[in-house]
Amino acid sequence: MTKYKNLINGEWKEPSSGKYSENINPANTDDIIGLFPLSNDADVAEAVKAAREAFKKWRLVPAPKRGDVMRKVGDLLVEKKEAIAFEMTREMGKVFEETKGDAQEGIDTAYYAATEGRRLFGMNAPSELPNKLNLSFRNPIGVAGIITPWNFPMSIATWKIFPALVSGNTIVFKPAEITPKTAHTLVEIIEEALRSVLGKDYIPGVINLVHGKGSVVGEAFLASKDIDLISFTGSTEVGRRINEVGGRMLKRVSLELGGKNAQIVMPDANMELALDAVLWGAFGTTGQRCTATSRLILHKDIHDKFIEKLVERVKKLKLGNGNEKGTDVGPCVSKSQRETVMKYVEIGLKEDKAKLVTGGKIPEGKEFEKGWFFEPTIFVNVTPEMRIAKEEIFGPVLSVLKCDSLDDGVRILNNTEYGLSSSIFTNDVNDAFRAVRDIEAGITYINGATIGAEAHMPFGGVKGTGNGHREGGWTVFEFFTEWKAVYLDFSGKLQRAQIDNY
Ligand code: NDP
């Protein structure tokens, strides 16, 4: 059994606790992928010290050169894409086609970051005084603590690490304990690219990887005075805690949290397209996406027909190991995630008294015995105040609500504490644009599923989904850089702004 290590100051090191946890295939719990460090405060302190030291030099490497490192990372990811996808499916369960997409998003993000190394534009402005020039620059901030979830083990990490590095920050990285392998491979690749591009000028400690539990390693990130910023994707509960502690310590914090995304279907929509979208949106990644379609809002005129067709299609979805051809839906990521799903099915039936039209149980059959499988599940007769309409489930469960107009549909869609993704199916251009205007979400798709963000676009949510920052594209560079204003006075005398000129 391979024992993996942390990367600290350019060296692969065992955790100081000497303890490890098993990385287990959720489709077959007999398959142990490897043993990964259960690190503690001492490992974090060492990693932060290395990152702090590395920052002194890395911030001075020209940004286009830092971009060259990203290009090399992109090239290495291209070479290893299929192998990464296979291992990712093995450790977290979603189907191979989707893990290839996850890896591709990392590649896109690397190449985008590479080019940003030659931009990182500042802004200049005229001075209110003669013979004076006003400039402003983006500066790196320092050590970035990166904490990621398990559902997109590659892409979410790259959305944070690549722009942070190109901006000139150094990294301490804690991936989710249950998906450490993809993170490990990613860090190996970044380290290889740093060594290859910087050559004799290689700087150890630019990226540090500390495996382990959020309650230990994550908490140590929060407590560290030497971590200047934290970029976090995960649950609302943990996000709140990070924001509280970060607020007290004046850390810069970016949060991407939960979602309760909805797809509206109007009577004039292309029904087959809307069906394809909801299948992909609700059951892709076994419903474990922050952008998953977990509510379907159907106009009353098409409701019954749509449900009939949807149930027919859902029953045909093939559950199984995501690395086997023909599988549509993989397992839940873990026992506890499946238990959460089962708890919500119980709530849907007993407390909410919604109607279950398909799924709702663990599938029967030998091939499912060793994995955390759960049938794709649909509830109808769901009303906005029900818990299954409001709370994030993060599994293959779809709640269907009825609306009687566009305004009613948008009102139902907005009736949630979250605001990440949304979608509307209509062929009426006026309805489409009214929906874009009125939907409270960071992302709205017209005639597309709630999932499928592109690497160069702003990504993030409103309301309880986050704290207003955006990942993706150039917008993420706002988080990872700090503005510096510079005034150049070449008048040869003391010029007093606001005083000498008015
Ligand atoms: P968690 O919040 O439990 O975990 C996310 C990360 O935070 C993990 O690395 C975890 O470590 C770590 N963590 C846990 N506790 C602490 C702590 N006290 N201090 C610091 N770090 C900590 O979420 P899940 O992993 O269960 O992911 C599911 C949730 O993430 C869902 O609610 C989903 O909506 C959200 N999510 C949001 C996305 C978005 O972009 N908006 C994308 C993906 C998921 P460990 O688990 O290893 O102990």
Boltz pocket constraint, residues with backbone or C-beta under 6 A from the ligand:
constraints:
  - pocket:
      binder: B
      contacts: [[A, 147], [A, 148], [A, 149], [A, 150], [A, 151], [A, 152], [A, 174], [A, 175], [A, 176], [A, 177], [A, 178], [A, 212], [A, 213], [A, 214], [A, 215], [A, 217], [A, 218], [A, 219], [A, 222], [A, 233], [A, 234], [A, 235], [A, 236], [A, 238], [A, 239], [A, 241], [A, 256], [A, 257], [A, 258], [A, 259], [A, 288], [A, 289], [A, 290], [A, 392], [A, 394], [A, 420], [A, 465]]
      max_distance: 6.0
